[in-house]
Amino acid sequence: VQLVESGGGLVQPGGALRLSCATSGFTFSSNAMSWYRQAPGKGRALVASIGSPGAIRPYYADSVQGRFTISRDEVKKTVYLQMNDLKPEDTAVYLCYAPALTSWGRGTQVTVSS
């Protein structure tokens, strides 16, 4: 199982980024996927989750509801996190997670600062 995140970077408040998590080594279409984040000195926190195709609608943490959108591409076996209206408190390492497989990516750093 491999989960490889990309798309992080430095962005000003109010800006946007799209994170990608490319997957391999398992049946992507059968698995729910999640994005977590870990800010400096804090534990990992669930940001958003998306089920397998046809599942119930995605879950979002209250802090990102209305600003972030999780999606998945079954052909590319990739899960995305579109992040809009970014705030300094969104600064963290963002990690991709496959709950049923208890597998984590290494993460991608997102820094929101002027």
C-alpha positions in Angstrom: 0.0 0.0 0.0 1.4 3.4 -1.0 -0.1 6.8 -0.4 1.8 9.8 -1.7 0.7 13.3 -1.0 1.6 16.4 -3.0 0.5 20.0 -3.6 1.4 21.6 -0.4 3.2 24.9 -0.1 3.3 28.4 1.2 0.1 30.5 0.5 -1.2 33.8 1.8 -4.4 34.0 3.8 -7.4 33.8 1.6 -5.5 31.8 -1.0 -6.1 28.3 -2.2 -4.3 25.0 -2.7 -5.2 21.6 -4.0 -3.7 18.6 -2.4 -3.4 15.2 -4.1 -2.9 11.7 -2.7 -1.9 9.2 -5.3 -2.5 5.6 -4.3 -1.4 2.2 -5.3 -1.2 -1.4 -3.9 -4.9 -1.8 -3.0 -8.4 -1.7 -4.5 -8.9 2.1 -4.4 -12.6 1.9 -5.4 -13.5 -0.2 -2.4 -12.0 2.0 0.2 -13.0 5.2 1.9 -10.2 7.8 2.1 -9.5 10.6 4.6 -7.4 13.6 5.0 -5.9 14.5 8.4 -3.7 17.3 9.5 -1.2 17.8 12.2 -0.2 21.3 13.4 3.0 21.9 15.3 2.8 20.5 18.8 -0.6 19.0 18.2 -2.0 15.6 17.4 -3.5 14.5 14.1 -7.0 15.8 13.4 -9.5 14.5 10.9 -10.2 17.1 8.2 -12.4 15.3 5.7 -13.4 11.8 4.6 -15.0 10.4 1.5 -16.5 7.0 1.0 -16.3 4.6 -1.9 -18.4 5.6 -4.9 -22.0 5.7 -4.1 -21.5 6.0 -0.4 -23.0 8.7 1.8 -21.8 12.3 1.3 -18.4 13.3 2.5 -17.6 14.4 6.1 -15.9 17.6 7.0 -14.6 18.9 10.2 -16.5 22.0 11.4 -13.4 24.1 11.0 -13.1 23.5 7.3 -16.8 23.1 6.3 -17.6 25.3 3.4 -14.0 26.0 2.5 -12.5 22.6 1.8 -13.8 20.0 -0.7 -12.7 16.3 -0.8 -13.1 14.4 -4.0 -11.7 11.2 -5.7 -10.8 10.1 -9.2 -11.4 6.3 -9.6 -9.4 6.2 -12.8 -6.3 7.9 -11.4 -6.8 6.3 -8.0 -6.2 9.6 -6.4 -8.0 11.6 -3.7 -8.0 15.4 -3.6 -8.5 18.1 -1.1 -9.4 21.5 -2.5 -8.7 24.1 0.1 -10.1 27.6 -0.4 -10.0 30.7 1.8 -7.1 29.4 3.7 -6.4 30.8 7.1 -3.2 30.8 9.2 -4.8 28.2 11.5 -4.9 25.8 8.6 -1.1 25.6 8.7 -0.2 21.9 9.2 1.2 18.8 7.7 -1.6 17.2 5.7 -1.7 13.4 5.6 -3.7 11.0 3.5 -5.2 8.0 5.3 -6.9 4.8 4.2 -8.9 3.8 7.3 -9.7 0.2 6.4 -6.0 -0.4 5.7 -4.7 1.8 8.6 -2.2 3.2 6.1 -0.8 6.7 6.1 1.1 8.8 3.6 4.1 10.9 4.7 2.3 14.1 4.4 2.7 17.5 2.7 3.3 20.8 4.4 0.8 23.6 4.1 1.8 27.0 5.4 -0.6 29.9 5.4 1.2 33.1 6.1 1.5 36.7 4.9 
